């Protein structure tokens, strides 16, 4: 039991980030899939154009949700910088769905709803792995570790509040 408690304490920040990232991502997923399907099959836009438009709307929602909820405890490096970088990374993460949708549409000649959504799902899954890694690495940076002088004069140690927020994968 003590092992589970210490593991949770060590990884609690990561666990909470993953849950919040997943919730924001799930809502963005619905916005992306629903919008893409609506634009492709309801409005009649091309499948690639529909995917780009729905991704832009979903990414805007995801940025706001991740910045102000999932990663609110992380350092802000300037909203303009984060926003631009966030969308550049989302543009890169859009490549896998565009490839799978394009292959399904133009190489296989499939134009049905089911194959469209399967192609979207495969591409989005690949893109999501990239986004999870890249957001933490370049957009929502870890808070800098503050230090305080120890009472016994032994030297500088991490500030207790910041240590609790440190990324457990990089904390030793």
N, C-alpha and C positions, 0 to 999 in steps of 0.2 A: 504494500500500500504506500509506504514511504517512497519507493521508487517511482510510482505513478505520480505522486504529489510533486516530487522534485522535477520529474520530466515535464509535468504540466507547467510548473513555475518557470522552468527554463524556456519552454516553447510557447508560453501563453500568448505572447505578442504575435508570434507567427501564426498560431492557431486562430486568433481573433482576426488577423489580417486575411487569412485564407477564407474564413467564413464570410467576412464582409466583401472581399473581392469576388467571391462566388455569388453572393446575392446581387451585387451591382452587375456582375457579368450576366447573371440569369435574366435580369430585367432588360439589359442591353441586348441580349440574345433574342428575346421576344420582340423588342423593337426592330432589330435587324431582320430577323426572319419574317415577321409579320409585314414590315414595310417592304421588304424585297418581294415577297409573294404578292402583296397588294399592287405594287408597281408593275410587276411582270405580268401577272394573270388578270388583274383588275383594270389597270390603266392601259396596259399594252406596251409599256416600255421594253426595250431589249433587256435580256437577263444580266448582262454585265453592267449596264448603266443603272439598272434597278439596284443591283448589289452595291455599287459605289454610293449611291444616294442614301440608301438605308444604313450603310456603314457609317457615313458621316453623321447622320442623326444619332445613331446608337453610340458612336464614339463621343459625341458631345455630352450625352447623358452620362456615359461611363467616366469621362474626365471629371465632371462635377461630383459624381458620387464617390469616386476614388479619392479625389483631392480633399473634399470636405467631410468625408466619413471614414473610408477605409484607411487612408494614410494621413489623417489630420495631425497625428502626433509626429510625423516626419518633417524634417526641415523643408522649408519652402525656399526654392532657389529663384523665385520670381514667377508670378503666374504667367506672364507672357512667354518666358523661356519654357516653362513646363508645358503650356498649352501647345506651343509649336512643336516641341519635341514629342509630346504625346501623339499629335496627329501625324508626324513623320513616322513614328513607330507603328501607328495604326495603318498607315499607308503600306508599310512593309508587310504587316500582318494581313493585309487585304490581298496580297499576291496569291497565297494558297487557295482561297475560295475562288478567286478569278480564274486560276488555272483549272480547278476542278469543274467549275461551271462552264468555262469555255470549252474544255475537253468534252464534257457531256453534250453541250449544245452543238458545237461546230465540228467535232471529230466523230462523235457517235450519232449525231443527228437526232438526239432525243429532245423532246419539247414538252414533256408531261410534268405535272406537279411533283410526283413522287421522286423522279430522278433528279429534278431540280433541287429538292430539299435534301436528298442524300448527298448530292455534290456540295451543297452549302455546308452541311453538317461536317463532312470530312475536312473541307477547307477551313472552316471556323475552328475545329478542334486543333488543327496544326497551328493556326494563327494565334489561338489562345495560349498555347504553351510559350510561344515567342513573347506574347504580350506580358504574361505573368513575370517572366524573367526580366524582360527589358524595362518594365515600369519601375521595378525595385532597383535596377542597376543605374538607370539614367534619369528617370523622371521624379519619382518620389524617393528622395535620398534619405538615408538614415540620419537621425538627429545626431549632431556632434556630441561627443562625450565631454561633459563639463567635469571639472575636477575641483576638489576642495582640499584644503590643508587638514591633515588628520590632527585630532586633538592631542595625541601623544607626541606630536612633532616628528613622527616617523617618515613623513613625506607626503606626497600628493597621492590621492586615491580618487577613483571615479565618484562623482556626485551620486548619492543613492537614488534619487528620482530618475536621473538619466539612465543609470544602469538598468533600472526596471524596464525602460523603454528600448533598450538596445536590441538590435537584431540578434536573436539567439543563434543564428547560424554563423555569425562572425564573432560572438562573444566567447572568450576563452574561460 
